[in-house]
Amino acid sequence: MKAIHFSKKSSYGLIVGAILLCSCLPLAFLPSKAHAAPESHTWYAQVGAEFDQSMIQGMKYLPGEFWINQGDSIVWKAKSAEPHTITFLKKGQSAPVFNIQDPLHATKQSNNNYDGQSYYNSGLLSNAPLLHLPTDYTLHFTTIGDFTYTCLLHPSMIGIIHVRPSGSLYPFSQKNYDQQIARGEKVVKSDGDKLAKEAKEHANTHTVIAG
């Protein structure tokens, strides 16, 4: 059998190569970097909906439920002439009977940083030009928890905000929420058309009472 001989130079090169290879091996087996934590976002929601030149009015928050992270903000935009409020009641507080002359009901209360326990109110929101009311309302959420809000004029309107720890992965994107809004608007339009049709079918007088 033929003997294999290495020169000092070649032996030195093999040793250096082996050291370099061993030093690189741990890098190859390191776990891949986890998905970067999402940055804070501003989300957009809709207050109310209307169709047929404001004859059909939808008493809804669209979407009715949001999952956001600590540090995020939500902007609600009024999409109806019918006024609504975004109202977070104080812990243990019952919804008051709306009084347009009470500034606690009709006008904005508290700043834009929601603390999770105090009374926050947008005041009246509407997109009707003649009413000269604000058309949007923004809140910044810094407290983790589940928070319910309502409309002081229409107590059946309920919305929920789920605030998770900063850096949590979002279950829905703004595009997903926009799709939910579009579906909600279709439901409002369908229900409104149905009720209008029933009203016409059962109408037996042409007397109109205003006020």
N, CA, C and O of each residue as an XYZ file, in Angstrom:
844
protein
N       0.845     -1.175      0.000
C       0.000      0.000      0.000
C       0.887      1.234      0.000
O       1.879      1.297      0.727
N       0.538      2.182     -0.792
C       1.338      3.388     -0.937
C       1.091      4.312      0.255
O      -0.054      4.577      0.617
N       2.145      4.784      0.841
C       2.018      5.729      1.955
C       1.752      7.119      1.412
O       2.243      7.505      0.351
N       0.946      7.870      2.185
C       0.636      9.240      1.788
C       1.396     10.169      2.708
O       1.283     10.074      3.930
N       2.158     11.055      2.135
C       2.980     11.977      2.921
C       2.466     13.391      2.758
O       2.126     13.794      1.646
N       2.398     14.170      3.856
C       1.979     15.573      3.849
C       3.165     16.454      4.201
O       3.931     16.164      5.121
N       3.291     17.489      3.479
C       4.328     18.456      3.822
C       3.845     19.273      5.005
O       2.653     19.290      5.314
N       4.783     19.955      5.672
C       4.399     20.803      6.801
C       3.430     21.880      6.356
O       2.502     22.252      7.075
N       3.673     22.373      5.143
C       2.824     23.450      4.621
C       1.395     22.974      4.417
O       0.441     23.657      4.789
N       1.253     21.757      3.804
C      -0.097     21.237      3.556
C      -0.781     20.858      4.849
O      -1.990     21.053      4.981
N      -0.034     20.314      5.824
C      -0.623     19.962      7.119
C      -1.149     21.192      7.826
O      -2.219     21.160      8.434
N      -0.390     22.287      7.745
C      -0.816     23.544      8.385
C      -2.104     24.063      7.763
O      -2.986     24.574      8.453
N      -2.194     23.919      6.423
C      -3.403     24.367      5.724
C      -4.607     23.547      6.116
O      -5.698     24.096      6.270
N      -4.441     22.243      6.284
C      -5.559     21.379      6.680
C      -6.045     21.721      8.081
O      -7.248     21.739      8.341
N      -5.102     21.993      8.987
C      -5.469     22.315     10.375
C      -6.243     23.615     10.431
O      -7.265     23.719     11.109
N      -5.733     24.623      9.698
C      -6.420     25.915      9.683
C      -7.807     25.784      9.087
O      -8.772     26.363      9.585
N      -7.895     24.992      7.984
C      -9.201     24.787      7.343
C     -10.187     24.106      8.276
O     -11.366     24.460      8.316
N      -9.692     23.113      9.037
C     -10.564     22.396      9.967
C     -11.070     23.310     11.067
O     -12.229     23.225     11.471
N     -10.178     24.206     11.560
C     -10.581     25.143     12.617
C     -11.653     26.086     12.114
O     -12.631     26.361     12.808
N     -11.457     26.591     10.876
C     -12.441     27.507     10.297
C     -13.778     26.825     10.091
O     -14.830     27.411     10.346
N     -13.736     25.572      9.623
C     -14.971     24.825      9.400
C     -15.723     24.610     10.701
O     -16.942     24.773     10.750
N     -15.003     24.244     11.758
C     -15.651     24.007     13.053
C     -16.242     25.287     13.625
O     -17.294     25.262     14.264
N     -15.559     26.412     13.390
C     -16.068     27.670     13.932
C     -17.324     28.120     13.206
O     -18.120     28.873     13.766
N     -17.521     27.666     11.948
C     -18.710     28.059     11.175
C     -19.893     27.147     11.421
O     -21.038     27.550     11.213
N     -19.638     25.927     11.858
C     -20.729     24.973     12.033
C     -21.826     25.462     12.969
O     -22.997     25.320     12.616
N     -21.532     26.027     14.136
C     -22.606     26.476     15.027
C     -23.514     27.509     14.380
O     -24.711     27.533     14.664
N     -22.967     28.372     13.509
C     -23.789     29.384     12.856
C     -24.812     28.746     11.948
O     -25.939     29.227     11.840
N     -24.428     27.667     11.296
C     -25.334     27.005     10.360
C     -26.516     26.383     11.069
O     -27.586     26.226     10.480
N     -26.330     26.023     12.341
C     -27.392     25.338     13.064
C     -28.140     26.243     14.033
O     -28.970     25.771     14.810
N     -27.848     27.555     13.990
C     -28.606     28.483     14.824
C     -30.036     28.572     14.318
O     -30.245     28.516     13.106
N     -31.047     28.712     15.202
C     -32.432     28.829     14.751
C     -32.624     30.122     13.972
O     -32.000     31.139     14.276
N     -33.485     30.078     12.974
C     -33.767     31.280     12.185
C     -34.453     32.317     13.060
O     -35.153     31.978     14.014
N     -34.244     33.588     12.724
C     -34.796     34.691     13.520
C     -36.314     34.664     13.487
O     -36.907     34.475     12.425
N     -36.956     34.852     14.648
C     -38.424     34.867     14.718
C     -38.945     36.092     13.990
O     -38.218     37.060     13.766
N     -40.226     36.031     13.622
C     -40.837     37.177     12.956
C     -40.737     38.409     13.847
O     -41.038     38.357     15.039
N     -40.314     39.503     13.256
C     -40.174     40.745     14.022
C     -41.522     41.161     14.597
O     -42.558     41.012     13.949
N     -41.497     41.678     15.809
C     -42.740     42.136     16.446
C     -43.338     43.275     15.630
O     -42.613     44.187     15.232
N     -44.640     43.244     15.374
C     -45.269     44.312     14.587
C     -45.138     45.661     15.281
O     -45.178     45.751     16.508
N     -44.985     46.691     14.489
C     -44.933     48.033     15.050
C     -46.349     48.487     15.381
O     -47.327     47.874     14.953
N     -46.445     49.569     16.149
C     -47.765     50.103     16.494
C     -48.492     50.553     15.227
O     -47.880     51.035     14.274
N     -49.797     50.383     15.245
C     -50.608     50.706     14.078
C     -51.707     51.691     14.438
O     -52.098     51.824     15.597
N     -52.188     52.368     13.424
C     -53.420     53.140     13.519
C     -54.465     52.411     12.687
O     -54.272     52.162     11.497
N     -55.574     52.074     13.336
C     -56.635     51.315     12.683
C     -57.820     52.242     12.386
O     -57.992     53.279     13.026
N     -58.628     51.843     11.406
C     -59.747     52.687     10.990
C     -61.056     51.896     11.067
O     -61.167     50.779     10.562
N     -62.046     52.524     11.721
C     -63.357     51.907     11.893
C     -64.431     52.876     11.420
O     -64.163     54.050     11.162
N     -65.636     52.369     11.313
C     -66.753     53.165     10.784
C     -67.874     53.252     11.807
O     -68.180     52.285     12.505
N     -68.478     54.432     11.879
C     -69.612     54.649     12.783
C     -70.856     54.883     11.930
O     -70.963     55.888     11.226
N     -71.791     53.939     12.005
C     -73.031     54.077     11.248
C     -72.843     53.789      9.766
O     -71.725     53.632      9.275
N     -73.973     53.724      9.072
C     -73.982     53.527      7.614
C     -75.318     54.050      7.104
O     -76.322     54.012      7.814
N     -75.320     54.536      5.872
C     -76.567     55.053      5.311
C     -76.630     54.817      3.811
O     -75.607     54.720      3.133
N     -77.867     54.726      3.308
C     -78.091     54.473      1.886
C     -79.344     55.210      1.431
O     -80.126     55.704      2.243
N     -79.513     55.271      0.121
C     -80.700     55.887     -0.489
C     -80.931     57.295      0.038
O     -81.990     57.612      0.581
N     -79.903     58.139     -0.137
C     -79.976     59.545      0.256
C     -80.371     59.704      1.732
O     -81.216     60.524      2.090
N     -79.736     58.900      2.554
C     -79.899     58.939      4.023
C     -81.229     58.384      4.513
O     -81.521     58.467      5.706
N     -82.048     57.820      3.622
C     -83.334     57.269      4.071
C     -83.146     55.994      4.873
O     -83.947     55.694      5.759
N     -82.095     55.239      4.571
C     -81.775     54.033      5.338
C     -80.576     54.341      6.216
O     -79.508     54.693      5.715
N     -80.747     54.212      7.514
C     -79.692     54.493      8.480
C     -79.355     53.223      9.266
O     -80.244     52.578      9.822
N     -78.091     52.873      9.309
C     -77.652     51.690     10.050
C     -77.057     52.061     11.385
O     -76.079     52.807     11.444
N     -77.632     51.551     12.460
C     -77.138     51.841     13.815
C     -76.108     50.777     14.196
O     -76.396     49.873     14.979
N     -74.903     50.897     13.631
C     -73.875     49.886     13.869
C     -72.492     50.503     13.903
O     -72.215     51.505     13.244
N     -71.615     49.862     14.708
C     -70.190     50.120     14.606
C     -69.626     49.057     13.671
O     -69.908     47.870     13.833
N     -68.845     49.476     12.713
C     -68.281     48.538     11.752
C     -66.756     48.679     11.713
O     -66.242     49.761     11.431
N     -66.020     47.569     11.998
C     -66.538     46.314     12.537
C     -66.904     46.473     14.011
O     -66.538     47.461     14.647
N     -67.619     45.506     14.536
C     -68.057     45.604     15.922
C     -67.000     45.174     16.923
O     -67.172     45.359     18.128
N     -65.897     44.596     16.430
C     -64.884     44.056     17.330
C     -63.502     44.252     16.707
O     -63.307     44.008     15.516
N     -62.552     44.694     17.525
C     -61.187     44.955     17.070
C     -60.191     44.260     17.985
O     -60.372     44.235     19.202
N     -59.134     43.692     17.396
C     -58.008     43.159     18.161
C     -56.794     44.010     17.830
O     -56.301     44.008     16.701
N     -56.322     44.734     18.831
C     -55.185     45.621     18.618
C     -54.139     45.370     19.690
O     -54.345     44.566     20.599
N     -53.010     46.068     19.577
C     -51.940     45.931     20.561
C     -51.792     47.193     21.401
O     -52.191     48.285     20.994
N     -51.219     47.019     22.560
C     -50.911     48.149     23.427
C     -50.054     49.150     22.652
O     -49.031     48.786     22.071
N     -50.479     50.402     22.649
C     -49.762     51.428     21.904
C     -50.402     51.777     20.571
O     -49.992     52.738     19.920
N     -51.409     51.004     20.154
C     -52.106     51.275     18.890
C     -53.179     52.348     19.075
O     -53.561     52.684     20.196
N     -53.647     52.870     17.960
C     -54.728     53.859     17.959
C     -55.834     53.410     17.015
O     -55.593     52.669     16.062
N     -57.052     53.870     17.294
C     -58.186     53.626     16.399
C     -58.807     54.961     16.035
O     -59.018     55.816     16.895
N     -59.099     55.131     14.753
C     -59.813     56.310     14.268
C     -61.192     55.850     13.804
O     -61.306     55.039     12.885
N     -62.236     56.373     14.443
C     -63.607     56.092     14.029
C     -64.078     57.228     13.122
O     -63.917     58.403     13.454
N     -64.659     56.873     11.979
C     -65.164     57.885     11.043
C     -66.678     57.752     10.901
O     -67.196     56.664     10.648
N     -67.375     58.869     11.066
C     -68.838     58.869     10.929
C     -69.213     58.718      9.464
O     -68.708     59.440      8.604
N     -70.109     57.766      9.189
C     -70.558     57.516      7.826
C     -72.072     57.606      7.718
O     -72.686     56.928      6.893
N     -72.669     58.443      8.553
C     -74.119     58.633      8.490
C     -74.476     60.025      8.964
O     -73.754     60.637      9.751
N     -75.606     60.515      8.470
C     -76.115     61.804      8.942
C     -76.658     61.674     10.359
O     -76.579     62.613     11.151
N     -77.212     60.503     10.673
C     -77.697     60.240     12.037
C     -76.527     60.330     13.012
O     -75.546     59.607     12.840
N     -76.594     61.184     14.022
C     -75.471     61.318     14.964
C     -75.302     60.076     15.840
O     -76.262     59.367     16.142
N     -74.064     59.837     16.234
C     -73.717     58.751     17.151
C     -72.597     59.233     18.066
O     -71.970     60.263     17.818
N     -72.361     58.470     19.124
C     -71.208     58.740     19.991
C     -70.362     57.481     20.137
O     -70.848     56.363     19.959
N     -69.097     57.682     20.461
C     -68.200     56.599     20.889
C     -67.977     56.852     22.371
O     -67.267     57.788     22.740
N     -68.571     56.034     23.219
C     -68.550     56.312     24.653
C     -68.064     55.105     25.449
O     -68.679     54.039     25.428
N     -66.950     55.292     26.150
C     -66.431     54.296     27.085
C     -66.847     54.751     28.488
O     -66.372     55.772     28.987
N     -67.723     53.993     29.103
C     -68.216     54.364     30.427
C     -67.182     54.072     31.504
O     -66.332     53.194     31.354
N     -67.272     54.819     32.582
C     -66.404     54.583     33.726
C     -66.765     53.231     34.342
O     -67.917     52.803     34.266
N     -65.808     52.574     34.938
C     -66.045     51.265     35.539
C     -67.191     51.338     36.533
O     -67.161     52.137     37.468
N     -68.216     50.489     36.326
C     -69.380     50.463     37.200
C     -70.445     51.468     36.840
O     -71.506     51.482     37.463
N     -70.199     52.308     35.856
C     -71.169     53.337     35.468
C     -72.210     52.769     34.509
O     -71.871     52.010     33.602
N     -73.470     53.133     34.705
C     -74.537     52.756     33.781
C     -74.665     53.822     32.702
O     -74.382     54.997     32.934
N     -75.091     53.398     31.530
C     -75.247     54.360     30.436
C     -76.327     55.377     30.790
O     -77.443     54.983     31.128
N     -76.030     56.668     30.723
C     -77.021     57.693     31.061
C     -78.035     57.875     29.939
O     -77.770     57.519     28.791
N     -79.185     58.423     30.269
C     -80.165     58.797     29.243
C     -79.628     60.041     28.539
O     -79.329     61.045     29.186
N     -79.508     59.974     27.227
C     -78.862     61.060     26.492
C     -79.605     62.379     26.656
O     -80.829     62.444     26.546
N     -78.837     63.420     26.921
C     -79.362     64.769     27.052
C     -78.480     65.686     26.209
O     -77.322     65.916     26.557
N     -79.007     66.205     25.116
C     -78.203     66.994     24.195
C     -77.671     68.270     24.835
O     -76.692     68.844     24.358
N     -78.312     68.717     25.915
C     -77.855     69.933     26.591
C     -76.774     69.661     27.644
O     -76.225     70.590     28.236
N     -76.480     68.384     27.867
C     -75.429     68.021     28.825
C     -74.107     67.851     28.069
O     -73.991     66.940     27.250
N     -73.113     68.702     28.323
C     -71.845     68.592     27.593
C     -71.126     67.264     27.811
O     -70.322     66.848     26.977
N     -71.413     66.594     28.933
C     -70.814     65.275     29.164
C     -71.312     64.245     28.156
O     -70.655     63.233     27.914
N     -72.473     64.509     27.574
C     -73.061     63.600     26.591
C     -72.786     64.047     25.159
O     -72.436     63.234     24.303
N     -72.944     65.329     24.908
C     -72.950     65.836     23.530
C     -71.587     66.241     23.002
O     -71.397     66.319     21.788
N     -70.634     66.502     23.887
C     -69.327     66.974     23.435
C     -68.206     66.054     23.913
O     -68.393     65.241     24.818
N     -67.062     66.196     23.300
C     -65.916     65.342     23.610
C     -65.479     65.511     25.062
O     -65.394     66.625     25.579
N     -65.201     64.368     25.712
C     -64.748     64.354     27.095
C     -63.448     63.553     27.197
O     -63.311     62.504     26.567
N     -62.495     64.048     27.993
C     -61.192     63.417     28.221
C     -60.288     63.589     27.003
O     -60.721     64.023     25.935
N     -59.011     63.232     27.201
C     -58.042     63.374     26.122
C     -58.113     62.168     25.178
O     -59.079     61.406     25.214
N     -57.095     62.001     24.341
C     -57.117     60.915     23.360
C     -56.313     59.692     23.791
O     -56.077     58.795     22.982
N     -55.887     59.642     25.056
C     -55.146     58.487     25.568
C     -56.024     57.721     26.551
O     -56.179     58.125     27.703
N     -56.594     56.615     26.087
C     -57.556     55.876     26.911
C     -56.833     55.139     28.039
O     -55.871     54.410     27.797
N     -57.308     55.335     29.285
C     -56.655     54.722     30.448
C     -57.322     53.428     30.903
O     -56.863     52.796     31.854
N     -58.401     53.029     30.230
C     -59.029     51.753     30.548
C     -60.028     51.768     31.684
O     -60.612     50.730     31.994
N     -60.248     52.930     32.326
C     -61.166     52.932     33.464
C     -62.005     54.203     33.594
O     -63.016     54.196     34.296
N     -61.613     55.277     32.941
C     -62.338     56.540     33.076
C     -63.388     56.711     31.984
O     -63.482     55.904     31.060
N     -64.170     57.770     32.108
C     -65.218     58.089     31.141
C     -64.612     58.817     29.949
O     -64.033     59.894     30.092
N     -64.753     58.222     28.785
C     -64.281     58.826     27.544
C     -65.453     58.903     26.570
O     -66.177     57.926     26.379
N     -65.630     60.050     25.968
C     -66.770     60.243     25.064
C     -66.355     61.110     23.885
O     -65.715     62.149     24.051
N     -66.729     60.666     22.697
C     -66.408     61.424     21.483
C     -67.286     62.657     21.332
O     -66.932     63.596     20.618
N     -68.436     62.651     22.006
C     -69.447     63.649     21.694
C     -70.153     63.239     20.413
O     -69.860     62.181     19.857
N     -71.065     64.052     19.945
C     -71.833     63.713     18.746
C     -70.948     63.721     17.501
O     -70.177     64.653     17.272
N     -71.079     62.656     16.703
C     -70.372     62.538     15.429
C     -71.387     62.391     14.312
O     -72.379     61.678     14.464
N     -71.151     63.057     13.194
C     -72.062     62.953     12.046
C     -71.351     63.477     10.805
O     -70.480     64.343     10.893
N     -71.739     62.934      9.633
C     -71.172     63.444      8.384
C     -72.124     64.412      7.676
O     -71.888     64.803      6.533
N     -73.208     64.796      8.373
C     -74.160     65.738      7.776
C     -73.583     67.157      7.824
O     -73.353     67.680      8.914
N     -73.344     67.790      6.676
C     -72.724     69.132      6.667
C     -73.515     70.166      7.466
O     -72.925     71.039      8.102
N     -74.845     70.075      7.438
C     -75.660     71.095      8.106
C     -75.571     71.040      9.626
O     -75.876     72.024     10.301
N     -75.154     69.897     10.172
C     -75.075     69.764     11.630
C     -73.785     70.337     12.213
O     -73.711     70.640     13.404
N     -72.779     70.481     11.369
C     -71.500     71.048     11.816
C     -70.925     70.302     13.021
O     -70.457     70.915     13.980
N     -70.967     68.986     12.955
C     -70.428     68.144     14.029
C     -69.109     67.508     13.577
O     -68.850     67.404     12.378
N     -68.275     67.083     14.532
C     -67.056     66.352     14.151
C     -67.405     65.089     13.378
O     -68.456     64.488     13.601
N     -66.531     64.691     12.478
C     -66.777     63.508     11.655
C     -65.893     62.327     12.057
O     -66.062     61.225     11.536
N     -64.949     62.547     12.981
C     -64.103     61.417     13.386
C     -63.632     61.592     14.831
O     -63.703     62.676     15.409
N     -63.156     60.494     15.379
C     -62.716     60.453     16.774
C     -61.575     59.459     16.882
O     -61.661     58.354     16.345
N     -60.503     59.841     17.573
C     -59.317     58.996     17.695
C     -59.002     58.715     19.158
O     -59.043     59.616     19.996
N     -58.686     57.459     19.458
C     -58.220     57.083     20.798
C     -56.940     56.265     20.677
O     -56.795     55.425     19.789
N     -56.014     56.536     21.599
C     -54.751     55.806     21.697
C     -54.855     54.879     22.904
O     -55.166     55.330     24.007
N     -54.597     53.577     22.702
C     -54.806     52.583     23.761
C     -53.473     52.144     24.371
O     -52.616     51.584     23.688
N     -53.319     52.410     25.668
C     -52.077     52.066     26.362
C     -52.280     51.009     27.450
O     -51.315     50.542     28.055
N     -53.526     50.638     27.691
C     -53.846     49.681     28.757
C     -54.329     48.365     28.157
O     -55.185     48.352     27.272
N     -53.774     47.260     28.645
C     -54.170     45.930     28.162
C     -55.514     45.532     28.768
O     -55.764     45.787     29.947
N     -56.381     44.907     27.966
C     -57.675     44.457     28.462
C     -58.722     44.468     27.370
O     -58.431     44.790     26.217
N     -59.953     44.112     27.742
C     -61.089     44.117     26.827
C     -62.020     45.256     27.236
O     -62.460     45.328     28.383
N     -62.313     46.137     26.296
C     -63.057     47.347     26.616
C     -64.275     47.498     25.697
O     -64.175     47.380     24.476
N     -65.415     47.762     26.319
C     -66.677     47.899     25.592
C     -67.050     49.375     25.502
O     -66.850     50.142     26.443
N     -67.596     49.753     24.353
C     -68.077     51.125     24.188
C     -69.470     51.104     23.571
O     -69.896     50.100     23.000
N     -70.164     52.214     23.694
C     -71.546     52.260     23.227
C     -71.871     53.642     22.686
O     -71.072     54.572     22.794
N     -73.063     53.760     22.099
C     -73.569     55.041     21.627
C     -74.615     55.522     22.628
O     -75.553     54.791     22.944
N     -74.461     56.744     23.127
C     -75.400     57.251     24.121
C     -76.789     57.477     23.540
O     -77.776     57.442     24.275
N     -76.882     57.711     22.225
C     -78.190     57.897     21.602
C     -78.857     56.571     21.268
O     -80.084     56.472     21.270
N     -78.055     55.556     20.982
C     -78.579     54.254     20.556
C     -77.894     53.158     21.369
O     -76.902     52.587     20.917
N     -78.406     52.857     22.560
C     -77.751     51.904     23.467
C     -77.548     50.504     22.891
O     -76.728     49.738     23.397
N     -78.299     50.164     21.827
C     -78.120     48.837     21.239
C     -76.822     48.746     20.448
O     -76.381     47.649     20.103
N     -76.213     49.881     20.161
C     -74.930     49.883     19.463
C     -73.816     49.582     20.463
O     -73.585     50.346     21.400
N     -73.128     48.458     20.252
C     -72.060     48.036     21.158
C     -70.830     47.672     20.335
O     -70.937     47.017     19.298
N     -69.674     48.098     20.803
C     -68.409     47.710     20.181
C     -67.447     47.204     21.239
O     -67.565     47.566     22.409
N     -66.496     46.372     20.842
C     -65.520     45.800     21.778
C     -64.111     45.967     21.211
O     -63.862     45.707     20.034
N     -63.206     46.403     22.069
C     -61.795     46.526     21.705
C     -60.984     45.580     22.577
O     -61.027     45.677     23.803
N     -60.249     44.668     21.957
C     -59.351     43.762     22.683
C     -57.931     44.301     22.531
O     -57.381     44.322     21.430
N     -57.340     44.738     23.648
C     -55.978     45.276     23.616
C     -55.030     44.237     24.211
O     -55.122     43.899     25.391
N     -54.119     43.735     23.376
C     -53.152     42.719     23.829
C     -51.794     43.364     24.077
O     -51.605     44.534     23.741
N     -50.836     42.627     24.660
C     -49.515     43.193     24.915
C     -48.841     43.673     23.632
O     -49.066     43.117     22.557
N     -48.030     44.690     23.752
C     -47.291     45.216     22.612
C     -46.438     44.121     21.982
O     -45.789     43.348     22.687
N     -46.441     44.058     20.669
C     -45.649     43.046     19.964
C     -46.418     41.790     19.611
O     -45.885     40.930     18.910
N     -47.670     41.650     20.079
C     -48.476     40.469     19.729
C     -48.774     40.479     18.232
O     -48.916     41.536     17.619
N     -48.865     39.282     17.660
C     -49.206     39.184     16.243
C     -50.682     39.526     16.057
O     -51.527     39.104     16.846
N     -50.980     40.276     15.036
C     -52.363     40.689     14.785
C     -53.145     39.577     14.081
O     -52.663     39.016     13.097
N     -54.341     39.253     14.569
C     -55.146     38.221     13.908
C     -55.769     38.709     12.606
O     -56.078     37.902     11.729
N     -55.961     40.040     12.467
C     -56.570     40.595     11.256
C     -55.781     41.826     10.804
O     -55.192     42.537     11.619
N     -55.783     42.057      9.516
C     -55.177     43.256      8.951
C     -56.257     44.304      8.732
O     -57.445     44.012      8.868
N     -55.850     45.523      8.392
C     -56.840     46.546      8.075
C     -57.687     46.127      6.875
O     -58.876     46.439      6.805
N     -57.069     45.424      5.940
C     -57.818     44.936      4.774
C     -58.930     43.989      5.213
O     -60.043     44.045      4.689
N     -58.624     43.112      6.186
C     -59.647     42.199      6.711
C     -60.790     42.976      7.349
O     -61.959     42.655      7.140
N     -60.447     44.004      8.131
C     -61.485     44.805      8.772
C     -62.309     45.569      7.729
O     -63.523     45.709      7.880
N     -61.661     46.055      6.687
C     -62.390     46.754      5.622
C     -63.389     45.815      4.950
O     -64.485     46.231      4.575
N     -63.008     44.558      4.803
C     -63.924     43.572      4.224
C     -65.114     43.329      5.155
O     -66.247     43.182      4.697
N     -64.848     43.289      6.468
C     -65.939     43.141      7.425
C     -66.882     44.340      7.371
O     -68.099     44.186      7.478
N     -66.312     45.534      7.204
C     -67.122     46.748      7.091
C     -68.013     46.677      5.858
O     -69.197     47.005      5.920
N     -67.442     46.249      4.745
C     -68.215     46.155      3.499
C     -69.362     45.156      3.640
O     -70.470     45.399      3.161
N     -69.085     44.018      4.309
C     -70.152     43.030      4.518
C     -71.227     43.587      5.449
O     -72.418     43.365      5.235
N     -70.799     44.311      6.479
C     -71.759     44.914      7.408
C     -72.655     45.927      6.714
O     -73.848     46.006      7.007
N     -72.088     46.700      5.799
C     -72.882     47.673      5.052
C     -73.928     46.983      4.179
O     -75.051     47.469      4.045
N     -73.559     45.861      3.593
C     -74.515     45.112      2.772
C     -75.693     44.622      3.606
O     -76.835     44.630      3.148
N     -75.405     44.195      4.838
C     -76.469     43.737      5.738
C     -77.397     44.898      6.076
O     -78.619     44.748      6.065
N     -76.809     46.065      6.379
C     -77.623     47.252      6.688
C     -78.518     47.600      5.510
O     -79.704     47.875      5.687
N     -77.958     47.590      4.318
C     -78.733     47.934      3.106
C     -79.856     46.924      2.877
O     -80.987     47.301      2.570
N     -79.538     45.648      3.028
C     -80.534     44.600      2.825
C     -81.671     44.712      3.833
O     -82.843     44.633      3.465
N     -81.321     44.899      5.112
C     -82.344     45.032      6.153
C     -83.196     46.277      5.924
O     -84.414     46.244      6.099
N     -82.548     47.374      5.532
C     -83.281     48.611      5.278
C     -84.250     48.487      4.118
O     -85.387     48.955      4.195
N     -83.799     47.857      3.047
C     -84.672     47.648      1.887
C     -85.876     46.783      2.257
O     -86.997     47.046      1.821
N     -85.635     45.756      3.058
C     -86.712     44.858      3.473
C     -87.746     45.601      4.312
O     -88.949     45.460      4.092
N     -87.273     46.393      5.272
C     -88.195     47.140      6.130
C     -88.971     48.189      5.332
O     -90.158     48.405      5.575
N     -88.302     48.835      4.388
C     -88.985     49.836      3.563
C     -90.077     49.193      2.715
O     -91.154     49.764      2.542
N     -89.799     48.013      2.193
C     -90.785     47.288      1.387
C     -91.991     46.892      2.231
O     -93.135     47.038      1.801
N     -91.722     46.382      3.450
C     -92.815     45.996      4.346
C     -93.667     47.210      4.718
O     -94.891     47.114      4.803
N     -93.019     48.340      4.936
C     -93.757     49.552      5.306
C     -94.692     49.983      4.181
O     -95.825     50.395      4.431
N     -94.213     49.885      2.941
C     -95.043     50.274      1.798
C     -96.228     49.324      1.635
O     -97.341     49.747      1.320
N     -95.972     48.037      1.853
C     -97.033     47.038      1.690
C     -98.128     47.192      2.736
O     -99.293     46.903      2.466
N     -97.755     47.652      3.942
C     -98.742     47.748      5.039
C     -99.272     49.166      5.221
O    -100.102     49.416      6.095
N     -98.795     50.085      4.402
C     -99.255     51.481      4.557
C    -100.723     51.604      4.181
O    -101.134     51.097      3.137
N    -101.522     52.268      5.012
C    -102.954     52.469      4.711
C    -103.356     53.938      4.837
O    -104.540     54.273      4.850
N    -102.353     54.801      4.930
C    -102.653     56.239      5.021
C    -101.478     57.011      4.454
O    -100.360     56.504      4.365
N    -101.755     58.245      4.074
C    -100.714     59.100      3.549
C    -100.402     60.253      4.500
O     -99.755     61.229      4.122
N    -100.872     60.125      5.737
C    -100.603     61.146      6.735
C     -99.167     61.012      7.239
O     -98.728     59.916      7.588
N     -98.446     62.114      7.276
C     -97.078     62.108      7.761
C     -96.999     62.981      9.005
O     -97.397     64.146      8.993
N     -96.475     62.395     10.080
C     -96.308     63.141     11.322
C     -94.823     63.389     11.526
O     -94.039     62.442     11.603
N     -94.435     64.641     11.613
C     -93.022     64.988     11.798
C     -92.776     65.398     13.236
O     -93.555     66.151     13.822
N     -91.683     64.895     13.803
C     -91.354     65.275     15.172
C     -91.857     64.298     16.184
O     -91.653     64.490     17.383
